Amino acid sequence: MIIIGSDHAGYDMKEKIKEKLREENYEYLDVSPDYIEGDDYTDIVNNVCSKMRQDDKAIMICGTGIGSAIAANKYKKIRAAICYDEYTAKYTRLHNDANMLCLGGRTSLANDDNKLYDIVKTFLNTEFSGEERHVRRLNKIKEIEEKEGK
């Protein structure tokens, strides 16, 4: 399942992504409210993170993707990454097993639908490599989370 959400700044981009997901027969759940000017991305991030199960992936869109990534990474078992091209989308999955893609609805991606969906498809279709060095690094991140009480 793909959990998707946006604040007002990411609304249009979210709707474009949902249209493509429907065309490609992806199963998704939109947990954001209808367009509400002045809503807070932190509230939508909370909705997205609270709905995620172990094997789910998520897409969160705010103005830049930055605030969403910062907020989402405060949640246990969420590994959110801002991606701006196919390379970053591929390697955040392959090496970091990221489970949330954060995008900016007010960035240049808002004007390039082909590039936007290439990033989304790459993120959704790339599996974690499972290589020992990447597993070791993720385990170190988990140790930090446990130490910090996350």
C-alpha positions in Angstrom: 0.0 0.0 0.0 1.1 3.5 -0.7 0.1 6.1 1.8 0.0 9.6 0.3 -0.5 13.0 1.8 0.0 16.7 1.2 -0.6 20.1 2.7 -2.0 22.9 0.6 1.4 23.6 -1.1 1.6 20.1 -2.3 -2.0 19.5 -3.2 -1.7 19.9 -7.0 1.3 17.7 -7.2 -0.4 15.1 -5.0 -3.4 15.0 -7.4 -1.1 14.5 -10.4 0.7 11.7 -8.7 -2.6 10.0 -7.7 -3.8 10.2 -11.3 -0.6 8.3 -12.4 -0.9 5.8 -9.6 -4.5 5.0 -10.7 -3.4 4.6 -14.3 -0.6 2.2 -13.2 -3.0 0.3 -10.8 -1.1 1.0 -7.6 -3.1 0.7 -4.4 -3.0 3.9 -2.4 -4.6 5.7 0.4 -4.8 9.5 0.5 -4.9 10.6 4.1 -4.8 14.4 3.6 -7.9 16.6 3.9 -9.3 18.4 1.0 -7.4 21.5 0.1 -7.2 23.8 3.1 -5.2 27.0 2.8 -2.9 27.4 5.8 -3.0 23.8 6.9 0.2 22.4 8.6 2.3 19.8 6.9 3.1 18.4 10.4 -0.5 17.3 10.8 -0.5 15.6 7.5 2.8 13.9 8.2 1.2 12.6 11.4 -1.7 11.2 9.4 0.7 9.5 6.9 3.0 8.0 9.5 0.1 6.7 11.7 -1.3 4.8 8.8 1.9 3.2 7.7 2.4 -0.5 8.3 5.7 -2.4 8.0 5.8 -2.9 4.2 4.0 0.3 3.2 5.6 3.1 1.3 4.6 6.7 1.6 4.7 9.9 -0.5 4.4 13.2 1.3 4.3 16.6 -0.5 4.7 20.0 1.1 6.2 23.2 -0.3 9.8 21.9 -0.5 9.7 18.4 1.0 12.1 19.5 3.7 9.7 20.1 6.5 7.9 16.9 5.8 11.1 14.9 5.8 12.3 16.5 9.1 8.9 15.8 10.8 8.6 12.3 9.4 12.0 11.2 10.5 11.0 11.8 14.1 8.7 8.8 13.9 10.0 5.4 14.7 10.6 3.1 11.7 10.1 6.0 9.2 13.0 6.7 6.9 12.0 9.7 4.9 14.0 11.2 2.1 13.7 14.2 -0.2 14.4 13.1 -3.8 14.9 15.4 -6.7 15.9 13.0 -9.5 15.8 9.3 -10.3 19.3 8.7 -9.0 18.4 9.9 -5.5 15.1 8.0 -5.6 16.9 4.8 -6.6 19.7 5.0 -4.0 17.6 6.1 -1.1 15.7 2.8 -1.5 18.6 0.6 -2.6 21.0 1.7 0.2 18.8 3.3 2.9 15.6 1.3 2.6 13.7 4.6 2.8 10.0 4.1 3.1 8.8 7.7 2.6 9.4 9.9 -0.5 9.2 13.6 0.3 8.6 16.0 -2.6 8.2 19.8 -2.9 5.1 21.1 -4.6 6.7 24.5 -5.0 9.9 23.3 -6.6 10.9 22.8 -10.2 9.4 19.3 -10.1 6.0 21.0 -10.1 6.6 22.0 -13.7 8.0 18.7 -15.0 5.4 15.9 -14.8 7.5 13.4 -16.6 10.5 13.8 -14.2 8.1 13.9 -11.2 6.6 10.5 -12.1 9.9 9.0 -13.0 11.1 9.8 -9.5 7.9 8.3 -8.0 8.1 5.1 -10.1 11.8 4.7 -9.3 11.1 5.1 -5.6 8.2 2.6 -5.7 9.9 0.0 -7.9 13.4 -0.1 -6.3 13.9 -2.7 -3.6 16.4 -2.4 -0.7 19.6 -4.2 -1.7 20.0 -6.0 1.6 23.8 -5.8 1.2 25.6 -6.4 4.5 27.2 -2.9 4.6 23.8 -1.2 4.2 22.1 -3.5 6.8 25.0 -2.7 9.2 24.4 1.1 8.7 20.7 0.8 9.2 21.3 -1.2 12.4 23.4 1.7 13.6 20.6 4.1 12.9 18.2 1.8 14.9 20.7 1.8 17.8 20.6 5.6 17.8 16.8 5.6 17.7 16.7 3.2 20.7 19.3 5.3 22.6 17.3 8.5 21.9 14.1 6.8 22.9 12.6 7.2 19.4 
